[in-house]
Amino acid sequence: MWVERLIHDPNHPPLIAVSCASEDLADFTIERSSLERELPIPLDQLLESPKLPMVNLIRPALPLSLGCAHNECSHSARRNLLNMQPKRPFQMSSLLGLLKSRRLSVLANAPARFLVLLFLGLMLLVIFSGVHHRSKEAYIDNPNEQVISAAAYIKTFPEIRETAAYVDLGLYLDSLYELDMSQLTFKARGWLWYKWTKAPLIEGKFDPGQLGTFNFNSLDQKDVYEQISSKVHVTEADGQGETLHWNETAFDVKLSAPSISLKNYPFDRQRLSILVTDPVHETVDLMYRIQQFRLPPNLFNISGYKLDGISYADQVRVYTSNFEDSSEVSMKDGSADTQSQAAFNIFISRNAMTSVLEYVLPIFVVSFLAVSVVGLGLDYWEAKITTPPAAILSLIFLQNTFGQDLPRISYMTSMDLMFLIAYLVCMLSFTDALFDCLFSNSKTYRGLYGKLACAALALSPLIMKVWLSIPV
């Protein structure tokens, strides 16, 4: 089949005469405007570009008849057509199918961009509207409570050395168990021993019933069990003419762990603190001095974690109120109420290899399956289209399973970042499959989204390394 000539008739619109070198097809004419209306680019440009599919449908022969002087095709277009070889016999249904598929691809590209931009715009609108709403809220001043070292406090107020009674403390943990990440609590059982030479006073009087009762960092007083070993304190001489008093209190408590940070979960390293304060005395009356802290490693019973070490610190808790009136308080002028606090810290961490096997490997396998279909041809279009959505459903199931043991927190964890990368990989892989099917008959799509999916999965270890290196 070839273009015979352009017919110029004042009584008719411009026609293109097409000769058919086939017994099954008769010669025919077609309006130039009708053909150009179906084409995405001008007819002359299409004829001059041998790389486009439309040219491949015309047999490489263009004999010029007597009317060829009126033909609008340029000489370069004729040479391009003469140098081309046909891919298959021409059929009008094939021509219309290619034209419609190309139009469908062009039309599908614009809505895809529009939907992506619409989603990003709505997301940014929600974020900025929330920030603007919070900026308009009016709050009262709410300073944070301070905890400073006992040495710094004594340096600021040296008269405490003369007025306060010093009580030496020692803690022996018999068991550390039941770390509940969903409630940010843990349990501890052991003995707290204490001794003193100068008894702490309350309004100038000594109350022996108050000594030996401690406040722990518990959520509920019902979760605290305390038992003083002896109602009569053990008394002995210290060799310097002073009398030492000694006693111990057994306890089994459920403690809060507000210092737990899950930013690096499941590669987290935690600090569990047992904070001991006196329920009555302030720093002017009593100061704690820690003498010993013991936690035998074989008595550490928190599953999933290993014991890294222990430490202790003498501290002073500075309250932001004087518990009398609404006046502003400050530690520097002594108007803030303060209390001695003994802090016993236990440092624990997860095994990195266990975290990789239990959490990272399932997410990586699902993400790898999603990108494994990127290089498949259109003969496997069903696998290319259905695998990424199946991977997304698997990720949703894994995320719900892994999050059951965690509390609701206001910041992103390493686990959240891994799932975010996995979701991005799956969405890019699905977009690649979708565009590959839509643009199957053209070369306008070159697999960009599939390459981005592979790049995101390949760079995920580096992204996680950078995330974990950021200080908590």
Contacts in CASP RR format, 6 or more apart in sequence:
PFRMAT RR
TARGET T0000
AUTHOR 0000-0000-0000
METHOD contacts of the structure
MODEL  1
MWVERLIHDPNHPPLIAVSCASEDLADFTIERSSLERELPIPLDQLLESP
KLPMVNLIRPALPLSLGCAHNECSHSARRNLLNMQPKRPFQMSSLLGLLK
SRRLSVLANAPARFLVLLFLGLMLLVIFSGVHHRSKEAYIDNPNEQVISA
AAYIKTFPEIRETAAYVDLGLYLDSLYELDMSQLTFKARGWLWYKWTKAP
LIEGKFDPGQLGTFNFNSLDQKDVYEQISSKVHVTEADGQGETLHWNETA
FDVKLSAPSISLKNYPFDRQRLSILVTDPVHETVDLMYRIQQFRLPPNLF
NISGYKLDGISYADQVRVYTSNFEDSSEVSMKDGSADTQSQAAFNIFISR
NAMTSVLEYVLPIFVVSFLAVSVVGLGLDYWEAKITTPPAAILSLIFLQN
TFGQDLPRISYMTSMDLMFLIAYLVCMLSFTDALFDCLFSNSKTYRGLYG
KLACAALALSPLIMKVWLSIPV
1 18 0 8 1.000
1 19 0 8 1.000
1 20 0 8 1.000
1 21 0 8 1.000
1 22 0 8 1.000
1 25 0 8 1.000
1 58 0 8 1.000
1 59 0 8 1.000
1 90 0 8 1.000
2 18 0 8 1.000
2 19 0 8 1.000
2 21 0 8 1.000
2 58 0 8 1.000
2 59 0 8 1.000
2 61 0 8 1.000
2 62 0 8 1.000
2 63 0 8 1.000
3 16 0 8 1.000
3 17 0 8 1.000
3 18 0 8 1.000
3 19 0 8 1.000
3 58 0 8 1.000
3 62 0 8 1.000
3 71 0 8 1.000
3 73 0 8 1.000
4 17 0 8 1.000
4 18 0 8 1.000
4 19 0 8 1.000
4 27 0 8 1.000
4 63 0 8 1.000
4 65 0 8 1.000
5 17 0 8 1.000
5 64 0 8 1.000
5 65 0 8 1.000
5 67 0 8 1.000
5 68 0 8 1.000
5 70 0 8 1.000
5 71 0 8 1.000
6 14 0 8 1.000
6 15 0 8 1.000
6 16 0 8 1.000
6 17 0 8 1.000
6 32 0 8 1.000
6 67 0 8 1.000
6 70 0 8 1.000
6 71 0 8 1.000
6 72 0 8 1.000
7 14 0 8 1.000
7 15 0 8 1.000
7 16 0 8 1.000
7 17 0 8 1.000
7 29 0 8 1.000
8 14 0 8 1.000
8 70 0 8 1.000
9 15 0 8 1.000
13 31 0 8 1.000
13 32 0 8 1.000
13 33 0 8 1.000
14 31 0 8 1.000
14 32 0 8 1.000
14 33 0 8 1.000
15 29 0 8 1.000
15 30 0 8 1.000
15 31 0 8 1.000
15 32 0 8 1.000
16 29 0 8 1.000
16 30 0 8 1.000
16 31 0 8 1.000
16 32 0 8 1.000
16 35 0 8 1.000
17 27 0 8 1.000
17 29 0 8 1.000
18 27 0 8 1.000
18 28 0 8 1.000
18 29 0 8 1.000
18 30 0 8 1.000
19 27 0 8 1.000
20 26 0 8 1.000
20 27 0 8 1.000
20 28 0 8 1.000
21 59 0 8 1.000
22 89 0 8 1.000
32 43 0 8 1.000
35 43 0 8 1.000
36 42 0 8 1.000
36 43 0 8 1.000
38 96 0 8 1.000
38 99 0 8 1.000
38 103 0 8 1.000
39 46 0 8 1.000
39 54 0 8 1.000
39 99 0 8 1.000
40 102 0 8 1.000
40 103 0 8 1.000
40 106 0 8 1.000
41 52 0 8 1.000
44 72 0 8 1.000
44 73 0 8 1.000
44 74 0 8 1.000
44 77 0 8 1.000
46 52 0 8 1.000
46 54 0 8 1.000
46 55 0 8 1.000
47 55 0 8 1.000
47 73 0 8 1.000
47 74 0 8 1.000
47 77 0 8 1.000
47 80 0 8 1.000
47 81 0 8 1.000
48 74 0 8 1.000
48 76 0 8 1.000
48 77 0 8 1.000
48 80 0 8 1.000
49 55 0 8 1.000
49 80 0 8 1.000
50 80 0 8 1.000
50 81 0 8 1.000
50 83 0 8 1.000
50 84 0 8 1.000
53 98 0 8 1.000
53 102 0 8 1.000
53 441 0 8 1.000
53 442 0 8 1.000
54 95 0 8 1.000
54 98 0 8 1.000
54 99 0 8 1.000
55 80 0 8 1.000
55 81 0 8 1.000
55 84 0 8 1.000
56 84 0 8 1.000
56 86 0 8 1.000
56 87 0 8 1.000
57 86 0 8 1.000
57 90 0 8 1.000
57 94 0 8 1.000
57 95 0 8 1.000
57 98 0 8 1.000
58 81 0 8 1.000
58 84 0 8 1.000
58 90 0 8 1.000
59 86 0 8 1.000
59 90 0 8 1.000
60 81 0 8 1.000
60 82 0 8 1.000
60 83 0 8 1.000
60 84 0 8 1.000
60 85 0 8 1.000
60 86 0 8 1.000
61 81 0 8 1.000
61 82 0 8 1.000
62 73 0 8 1.000
62 78 0 8 1.000
62 81 0 8 1.000
62 82 0 8 1.000
64 71 0 8 1.000
88 94 0 8 1.000
98 441 0 8 1.000
101 440 0 8 1.000
101 441 0 8 1.000
101 442 0 8 1.000
102 441 0 8 1.000
102 442 0 8 1.000
104 438 0 8 1.000
105 438 0 8 1.000
105 439 0 8 1.000
105 441 0 8 1.000
105 442 0 8 1.000
105 444 0 8 1.000
105 445 0 8 1.000
108 438 0 8 1.000
109 438 0 8 1.000
109 444 0 8 1.000
112 435 0 8 1.000
143 320 0 8 1.000
144 320 0 8 1.000
145 317 0 8 1.000
145 318 0 8 1.000
145 319 0 8 1.000
145 320 0 8 1.000
146 317 0 8 1.000
146 318 0 8 1.000
146 331 0 8 1.000
147 315 0 8 1.000
147 316 0 8 1.000
147 317 0 8 1.000
147 318 0 8 1.000
147 341 0 8 1.000
148 315 0 8 1.000
148 316 0 8 1.000
148 318 0 8 1.000
148 331 0 8 1.000
149 313 0 8 1.000
149 314 0 8 1.000
149 315 0 8 1.000
149 316 0 8 1.000
150 287 0 8 1.000
150 288 0 8 1.000
150 289 0 8 1.000
150 314 0 8 1.000
150 315 0 8 1.000
150 316 0 8 1.000
150 340 0 8 1.000
151 314 0 8 1.000
152 316 0 8 1.000
153 160 0 8 1.000
153 283 0 8 1.000
153 316 0 8 1.000
153 331 0 8 1.000
153 338 0 8 1.000
154 160 0 8 1.000
154 161 0 8 1.000
154 287 0 8 1.000
156 331 0 8 1.000
156 332 0 8 1.000
157 334 0 8 1.000
160 283 0 8 1.000
160 284 0 8 1.000
160 287 0 8 1.000
163 284 0 8 1.000
163 285 0 8 1.000
164 200 0 8 1.000
164 283 0 8 1.000
164 284 0 8 1.000
164 285 0 8 1.000
164 286 0 8 1.000
164 287 0 8 1.000
164 340 0 8 1.000
165 196 0 8 1.000
165 198 0 8 1.000
165 199 0 8 1.000
165 200 0 8 1.000
165 201 0 8 1.000
165 285 0 8 1.000
165 286 0 8 1.000
165 287 0 8 1.000
166 196 0 8 1.000
166 197 0 8 1.000
166 198 0 8 1.000
166 286 0 8 1.000
166 287 0 8 1.000
166 288 0 8 1.000
166 289 0 8 1.000
167 194 0 8 1.000
167 195 0 8 1.000
167 196 0 8 1.000
167 200 0 8 1.000
167 211 0 8 1.000
167 286 0 8 1.000
167 287 0 8 1.000
167 288 0 8 1.000
167 289 0 8 1.000
168 194 0 8 1.000
168 195 0 8 1.000
168 196 0 8 1.000
168 288 0 8 1.000
168 289 0 8 1.000
168 290 0 8 1.000
168 291 0 8 1.000
169 192 0 8 1.000
169 193 0 8 1.000
169 194 0 8 1.000
169 276 0 8 1.000
169 288 0 8 1.000
169 289 0 8 1.000
169 290 0 8 1.000
169 291 0 8 1.000
169 342 0 8 1.000
170 192 0 8 1.000
170 193 0 8 1.000
170 194 0 8 1.000
170 290 0 8 1.000
170 291 0 8 1.000
170 292 0 8 1.000
170 293 0 8 1.000
171 190 0 8 1.000
171 191 0 8 1.000
171 192 0 8 1.000
171 193 0 8 1.000
171 274 0 8 1.000
171 276 0 8 1.000
171 290 0 8 1.000
171 292 0 8 1.000
171 293 0 8 1.000
171 294 0 8 1.000
171 312 0 8 1.000
171 342 0 8 1.000
171 344 0 8 1.000
172 190 0 8 1.000
172 191 0 8 1.000
172 193 0 8 1.000
172 292 0 8 1.000
172 294 0 8 1.000
173 188 0 8 1.000
173 189 0 8 1.000
173 190 0 8 1.000
173 294 0 8 1.000
173 295 0 8 1.000
173 299 0 8 1.000
174 189 0 8 1.000
174 190 0 8 1.000
174 191 0 8 1.000
174 299 0 8 1.000
175 187 0 8 1.000
175 188 0 8 1.000
175 189 0 8 1.000
175 190 0 8 1.000
175 299 0 8 1.000
175 301 0 8 1.000
176 186 0 8 1.000
176 187 0 8 1.000
176 188 0 8 1.000
176 272 0 8 1.000
176 295 0 8 1.000
176 299 0 8 1.000
176 300 0 8 1.000
176 301 0 8 1.000
176 302 0 8 1.000
176 346 0 8 1.000
177 186 0 8 1.000
177 187 0 8 1.000
177 188 0 8 1.000
177 189 0 8 1.000
177 301 0 8 1.000
177 302 0 8 1.000
178 185 0 8 1.000
178 186 0 8 1.000
178 187 0 8 1.000
178 254 0 8 1.000
178 302 0 8 1.000
179 185 0 8 1.000
179 186 0 8 1.000
179 257 0 8 1.000
179 272 0 8 1.000
179 302 0 8 1.000
179 305 0 8 1.000
180 186 0 8 1.000
181 260 0 8 1.000
181 262 0 8 1.000
181 405 0 8 1.000
181 406 0 8 1.000
181 407 0 8 1.000
182 404 0 8 1.000
182 405 0 8 1.000
182 406 0 8 1.000
182 407 0 8 1.000
183 407 0 8 1.000
184 256 0 8 1.000
184 257 0 8 1.000
184 258 0 8 1.000
184 260 0 8 1.000
184 407 0 8 1.000
185 219 0 8 1.000
185 254 0 8 1.000
185 255 0 8 1.000
185 256 0 8 1.000
185 257 0 8 1.000
186 254 0 8 1.000
186 255 0 8 1.000
186 257 0 8 1.000
186 272 0 8 1.000
186 302 0 8 1.000
187 252 0 8 1.000
187 253 0 8 1.000
187 254 0 8 1.000
187 255 0 8 1.000
188 251 0 8 1.000
188 252 0 8 1.000
188 253 0 8 1.000
188 255 0 8 1.000
188 274 0 8 1.000
189 251 0 8 1.000
189 252 0 8 1.000
189 253 0 8 1.000
190 250 0 8 1.000
190 251 0 8 1.000
190 252 0 8 1.000
191 248 0 8 1.000
191 249 0 8 1.000
191 250 0 8 1.000
191 251 0 8 1.000
192 214 0 8 1.000
192 248 0 8 1.000
192 249 0 8 1.000
192 251 0 8 1.000
192 276 0 8 1.000
193 246 0 8 1.000
193 247 0 8 1.000
193 248 0 8 1.000
193 249 0 8 1.000
194 211 0 8 1.000
194 212 0 8 1.000
194 246 0 8 1.000
194 247 0 8 1.000
194 248 0 8 1.000
194 249 0 8 1.000
195 244 0 8 1.000
195 245 0 8 1.000
195 246 0 8 1.000
195 247 0 8 1.000
196 211 0 8 1.000
196 244 0 8 1.000
196 245 0 8 1.000
197 238 0 8 1.000
197 242 0 8 1.000
197 243 0 8 1.000
197 244 0 8 1.000
197 245 0 8 1.000
199 206 0 8 1.000
199 208 0 8 1.000
199 211 0 8 1.000
199 245 0 8 1.000
200 206 0 8 1.000
200 211 0 8 1.000
200 278 0 8 1.000
200 281 0 8 1.000
200 285 0 8 1.000
200 286 0 8 1.000
201 285 0 8 1.000
202 210 0 8 1.000
202 280 0 8 1.000
202 281 0 8 1.000
202 285 0 8 1.000
207 280 0 8 1.000
208 233 0 8 1.000
210 278 0 8 1.000
210 279 0 8 1.000
210 280 0 8 1.000
210 281 0 8 1.000
211 233 0 8 1.000
211 247 0 8 1.000
212 228 0 8 1.000
212 247 0 8 1.000
212 249 0 8 1.000
213 226 0 8 1.000
213 228 0 8 1.000
213 249 0 8 1.000
213 279 0 8 1.000
214 226 0 8 1.000
214 249 0 8 1.000
214 251 0 8 1.000
214 276 0 8 1.000
214 277 0 8 1.000
214 278 0 8 1.000
214 279 0 8 1.000
215 276 0 8 1.000
215 277 0 8 1.000
215 278 0 8 1.000
215 279 0 8 1.000
216 224 0 8 1.000
216 251 0 8 1.000
216 253 0 8 1.000
216 255 0 8 1.000
216 274 0 8 1.000
216 275 0 8 1.000
216 276 0 8 1.000
217 255 0 8 1.000
217 256 0 8 1.000
217 273 0 8 1.000
217 274 0 8 1.000
217 275 0 8 1.000
218 224 0 8 1.000
218 253 0 8 1.000
218 254 0 8 1.000
218 255 0 8 1.000
218 256 0 8 1.000
219 254 0 8 1.000
219 256 0 8 1.000
220 254 0 8 1.000
223 253 0 8 1.000
223 254 0 8 1.000
224 251 0 8 1.000
224 253 0 8 1.000
224 254 0 8 1.000
225 251 0 8 1.000
225 252 0 8 1.000
225 253 0 8 1.000
226 249 0 8 1.000
226 250 0 8 1.000
226 251 0 8 1.000
226 253 0 8 1.000
227 249 0 8 1.000
227 250 0 8 1.000
227 251 0 8 1.000
228 247 0 8 1.000
228 248 0 8 1.000
228 249 0 8 1.000
229 247 0 8 1.000
229 248 0 8 1.000
229 249 0 8 1.000
229 250 0 8 1.000
230 247 0 8 1.000
233 245 0 8 1.000
233 246 0 8 1.000
233 247 0 8 1.000
234 245 0 8 1.000
234 246 0 8 1.000
234 247 0 8 1.000
235 243 0 8 1.000
235 244 0 8 1.000
235 245 0 8 1.000
235 246 0 8 1.000
236 243 0 8 1.000
236 244 0 8 1.000
236 246 0 8 1.000
237 243 0 8 1.000
237 244 0 8 1.000
238 244 0 8 1.000
255 272 0 8 1.000
255 274 0 8 1.000
257 270 0 8 1.000
257 272 0 8 1.000
257 273 0 8 1.000
259 270 0 8 1.000
259 271 0 8 1.000
259 272 0 8 1.000
259 273 0 8 1.000
260 270 0 8 1.000
260 271 0 8 1.000
260 272 0 8 1.000
261 268 0 8 1.000
261 270 0 8 1.000
261 472 0 8 1.000
262 268 0 8 1.000
262 406 0 8 1.000
262 407 0 8 1.000
262 409 0 8 1.000
262 413 0 8 1.000
263 411 0 8 1.000
263 412 0 8 1.000
263 413 0 8 1.000
263 414 0 8 1.000
263 472 0 8 1.000
264 413 0 8 1.000
264 414 0 8 1.000
264 468 0 8 1.000
264 472 0 8 1.000
265 406 0 8 1.000
265 413 0 8 1.000
265 414 0 8 1.000
265 415 0 8 1.000
266 350 0 8 1.000
266 355 0 8 1.000
266 358 0 8 1.000
266 359 0 8 1.000
266 360 0 8 1.000
266 414 0 8 1.000
266 415 0 8 1.000
267 350 0 8 1.000
267 352 0 8 1.000
267 355 0 8 1.000
267 414 0 8 1.000
267 468 0 8 1.000
268 349 0 8 1.000
268 350 0 8 1.000
269 308 0 8 1.000
269 347 0 8 1.000
269 348 0 8 1.000
269 349 0 8 1.000
269 350 0 8 1.000
270 305 0 8 1.000
270 347 0 8 1.000
270 348 0 8 1.000
270 349 0 8 1.000
271 345 0 8 1.000
271 346 0 8 1.000
271 347 0 8 1.000
271 348 0 8 1.000
272 345 0 8 1.000
272 346 0 8 1.000
272 347 0 8 1.000
272 348 0 8 1.000
273 343 0 8 1.000
273 344 0 8 1.000
273 345 0 8 1.000
273 346 0 8 1.000
274 343 0 8 1.000
274 344 0 8 1.000
274 345 0 8 1.000
274 346 0 8 1.000
275 341 0 8 1.000
275 342 0 8 1.000
275 343 0 8 1.000
275 344 0 8 1.000
276 288 0 8 1.000
276 341 0 8 1.000
276 342 0 8 1.000
276 343 0 8 1.000
276 344 0 8 1.000
277 317 0 8 1.000
277 339 0 8 1.000
277 340 0 8 1.000
277 341 0 8 1.000
277 342 0 8 1.000
278 286 0 8 1.000
278 288 0 8 1.000
278 339 0 8 1.000
278 340 0 8 1.000
281 339 0 8 1.000
281 340 0 8 1.000
282 337 0 8 1.000
282 338 0 8 1.000
282 339 0 8 1.000
283 316 0 8 1.000
283 338 0 8 1.000
283 339 0 8 1.000
283 340 0 8 1.000
286 340 0 8 1.000
287 314 0 8 1.000
287 340 0 8 1.000
288 314 0 8 1.000
288 340 0 8 1.000
288 341 0 8 1.000
288 342 0 8 1.000
289 314 0 8 1.000
290 312 0 8 1.000
290 313 0 8 1.000
290 314 0 8 1.000
290 342 0 8 1.000
290 344 0 8 1.000
293 310 0 8 1.000
293 311 0 8 1.000
293 312 0 8 1.000
293 344 0 8 1.000
295 307 0 8 1.000
295 310 0 8 1.000
295 346 0 8 1.000
297 307 0 8 1.000
300 307 0 8 1.000
300 348 0 8 1.000
302 348 0 8 1.000
304 350 0 8 1.000
304 351 0 8 1.000
304 354 0 8 1.000
305 348 0 8 1.000
305 349 0 8 1.000
305 350 0 8 1.000
306 348 0 8 1.000
306 349 0 8 1.000
306 350 0 8 1.000
306 351 0 8 1.000
307 346 0 8 1.000
307 347 0 8 1.000
307 348 0 8 1.000
308 347 0 8 1.000
308 348 0 8 1.000
308 349 0 8 1.000
309 346 0 8 1.000
309 347 0 8 1.000
310 344 0 8 1.000
310 345 0 8 1.000
310 346 0 8 1.000
310 347 0 8 1.000
311 345 0 8 1.000
311 347 0 8 1.000
312 342 0 8 1.000
312 343 0 8 1.000
312 344 0 8 1.000
312 345 0 8 1.000
313 343 0 8 1.000
313 345 0 8 1.000
314 340 0 8 1.000
314 342 0 8 1.000
314 343 0 8 1.000
315 340 0 8 1.000
315 341 0 8 1.000
315 342 0 8 1.000
315 343 0 8 1.000
316 338 0 8 1.000
316 339 0 8 1.000
316 340 0 8 1.000
316 341 0 8 1.000
317 338 0 8 1.000
317 339 0 8 1.000
317 340 0 8 1.000
317 341 0 8 1.000
318 331 0 8 1.000
318 336 0 8 1.000
318 337 0 8 1.000
318 338 0 8 1.000
319 329 0 8 1.000
319 336 0 8 1.000
319 337 0 8 1.000
319 338 0 8 1.000
319 339 0 8 1.000
320 329 0 8 1.000
320 336 0 8 1.000
321 329 0 8 1.000
321 336 0 8 1.000
321 337 0 8 1.000
322 329 0 8 1.000
322 335 0 8 1.000
322 336 0 8 1.000
322 337 0 8 1.000
323 337 0 8 1.000
327 335 0 8 1.000
328 335 0 8 1.000
329 335 0 8 1.000
329 336 0 8 1.000
329 337 0 8 1.000
330 336 0 8 1.000
331 338 0 8 1.000
359 402 0 8 1.000
359 415 0 8 1.000
359 418 0 8 1.000
360 418 0 8 1.000
362 398 0 8 1.000
363 395 0 8 1.000
363 398 0 8 1.000
363 418 0 8 1.000
363 419 0 8 1.000
363 422 0 8 1.000
364 460 0 8 1.000
366 391 0 8 1.000
366 394 0 8 1.000
366 395 0 8 1.000
366 398 0 8 1.000
366 422 0 8 1.000
366 426 0 8 1.000
367 391 0 8 1.000
367 421 0 8 1.000
367 422 0 8 1.000
367 425 0 8 1.000
367 426 0 8 1.000
367 457 0 8 1.000
367 460 0 8 1.000
368 457 0 8 1.000
369 387 0 8 1.000
369 391 0 8 1.000
370 387 0 8 1.000
370 388 0 8 1.000
370 391 0 8 1.000
370 422 0 8 1.000
370 425 0 8 1.000
370 426 0 8 1.000
370 429 0 8 1.000
370 430 0 8 1.000
370 453 0 8 1.000
371 425 0 8 1.000
371 429 0 8 1.000
371 450 0 8 1.000
371 453 0 8 1.000
371 454 0 8 1.000
371 457 0 8 1.000
372 387 0 8 1.000
373 380 0 8 1.000
373 383 0 8 1.000
373 384 0 8 1.000
373 387 0 8 1.000
373 388 0 8 1.000
373 429 0 8 1.000
373 433 0 8 1.000
374 384 0 8 1.000
374 429 0 8 1.000
374 432 0 8 1.000
374 433 0 8 1.000
374 447 0 8 1.000
374 450 0 8 1.000
374 453 0 8 1.000
374 454 0 8 1.000
376 383 0 8 1.000
376 384 0 8 1.000
377 384 0 8 1.000
377 436 0 8 1.000
378 384 0 8 1.000
378 436 0 8 1.000
378 437 0 8 1.000
378 440 0 8 1.000
381 433 0 8 1.000
381 436 0 8 1.000
381 437 0 8 1.000
384 432 0 8 1.000
384 433 0 8 1.000
384 436 0 8 1.000
384 437 0 8 1.000
385 430 0 8 1.000
385 433 0 8 1.000
385 434 0 8 1.000
385 437 0 8 1.000
387 429 0 8 1.000
387 433 0 8 1.000
388 426 0 8 1.000
388 427 0 8 1.000
388 429 0 8 1.000
388 430 0 8 1.000
388 433 0 8 1.000
389 426 0 8 1.000
389 430 0 8 1.000
391 422 0 8 1.000
391 426 0 8 1.000
391 429 0 8 1.000
392 423 0 8 1.000
392 426 0 8 1.000
392 427 0 8 1.000
392 430 0 8 1.000
395 419 0 8 1.000
395 422 0 8 1.000
395 423 0 8 1.000
395 426 0 8 1.000
398 419 0 8 1.000
399 419 0 8 1.000
402 415 0 8 1.000
403 415 0 8 1.000
406 413 0 8 1.000
414 464 0 8 1.000
414 467 0 8 1.000
414 468 0 8 1.000
417 463 0 8 1.000
417 464 0 8 1.000
417 467 0 8 1.000
418 460 0 8 1.000
418 464 0 8 1.000
421 456 0 8 1.000
421 457 0 8 1.000
421 460 0 8 1.000
421 463 0 8 1.000
424 453 0 8 1.000
424 456 0 8 1.000
425 453 0 8 1.000
425 456 0 8 1.000
425 457 0 8 1.000
426 453 0 8 1.000
428 449 0 8 1.000
428 450 0 8 1.000
428 452 0 8 1.000
428 453 0 8 1.000
428 456 0 8 1.000
429 449 0 8 1.000
429 450 0 8 1.000
429 453 0 8 1.000
431 449 0 8 1.000
431 450 0 8 1.000
432 447 0 8 1.000
432 448 0 8 1.000
432 449 0 8 1.000
432 450 0 8 1.000
432 453 0 8 1.000
435 445 0 8 1.000
435 447 0 8 1.000
435 449 0 8 1.000
436 445 0 8 1.000
436 447 0 8 1.000
438 445 0 8 1.000
439 445 0 8 1.000
END
